[in-house]
Amino acid sequence: MTAAVTWPPRTRDTDSVIAAYDRVMGWPLIVHSTFVTPGRAASELADAPGTELSTPCCGFDAVSVPAAVGLEALVLAGRRDLESPPCLVVPDEVAVFLVRPGSAEELLRLAAVSVESGPGGRLILPPAGGARWDTPPWRIREERPCQLPDGTEFAACVTDAFRLLGAVDTR
């Protein structure tokens, strides 16, 4: 792929986002369960905009929560001066946080939380499925990945968000 990264990339600018996933994040790209080049990924999405684009969860744990809970957890993190994790949102459904690999185990005690981790885990990447980055995984002012917070530090924000929204259901 020869397209330049428009910085910062916007979710709907497929070529720029794919270039950022590849060159800035170093994420392998998967389309239809097959690892592909960035050029092939861009071509597949151009031909069929609903195509699912994903990456393995090798450098992070992907923590999924109901969207309302996720957005409330981000607000709580900001109020507590905690580093907000990268977060993508699937419209009206799910918020997915990226935290350090192997650090999301504490969140699994909440029934409405799921975690994808390791090479067998998959993260669906925007713009697939109408998903968008609420908090991107890269620094806005420079072309480099942001630091991922520890999932145990962020767990209190998620737990409190469930309580505030009346959705606590621990296992």
C-alpha positions, 0 to 999 in steps of 0.5 A, spaced: 500 500 500 502 506 498 497 511 500 500 516 505 497 516 512 493 522 513 494 524 520 490 523 525 486 518 521 479 518 521 475 512 522 471 513 515 478 514 511 479 507 510 486 507 506 489 512 512 486 508 517 489 501 514 495 505 513 495 507 521 494 499 523 499 497 519 505 502 519 503 505 526 500 500 530 504 494 526 498 490 527 497 484 522 490 485 518 485 479 517 479 479 512 475 473 511 479 469 516 485 470 511 492 474 513 492 480 508 497 486 506 494 493 507 493 494 500 489 487 499 485 489 505 483 496 502 481 493 496 477 488 499 473 494 503 473 498 497 469 492 493 465 490 499 464 496 504 461 491 509 467 486 509 470 485 516 477 487 518 480 484 524 487 483 527 489 478 532 489 480 540 497 479 540 499 486 543 493 487 548 487 484 551 480 487 548 475 488 553 468 488 551 462 491 555 455 494 553 456 501 550 453 505 555 457 502 561 464 503 556 462 510 555 461 512 562 467 508 564 471 513 560 468 519 563 470 516 570 477 515 568 478 522 566 475 524 572 480 520 576 486 522 572 487 515 569 490 514 562 484 512 558 485 506 554 483 506 547 476 504 545 472 503 539 464 503 539 460 499 535 453 503 534 448 502 540 451 495 542 458 495 545 465 499 547 471 495 546 477 497 551 484 495 549 489 494 555 495 491 556 496 483 554 494 479 560 491 484 565 484 484 564 482 478 568 479 481 574 474 484 569 471 477 567 468 477 574 462 481 571 457 477 567 456 482 561 464 483 560 468 479 555 475 479 553 479 477 547 486 475 548 492 472 545 493 470 538 486 466 538 483 473 540 480 477 534 479 485 534 474 487 529 477 494 526 473 500 524 470 501 519 468 494 519 461 494 522 460 501 523 465 501 529 469 507 530 474 509 535 472 513 540 479 513 543 484 511 538 490 507 539 495 512 537 497 519 539 493 524 536 499 529 535 504 524 533 504 517 529 506 512 534 501 508 538 499 510 545 501 507 552 496 501 554 493 502 561 493 496 565 486 492 565 486 492 573 487 499 574 481 500 569 477 495 572 474 500 578 472 505 573 468 499 569 465 496 575 463 503 578 460 504 571 456 498 571 453 500 578 452 507 576 448 505 571 444 499 575 447 494 571 452 490 576 451 483 575 458 479 578 459 472 577 
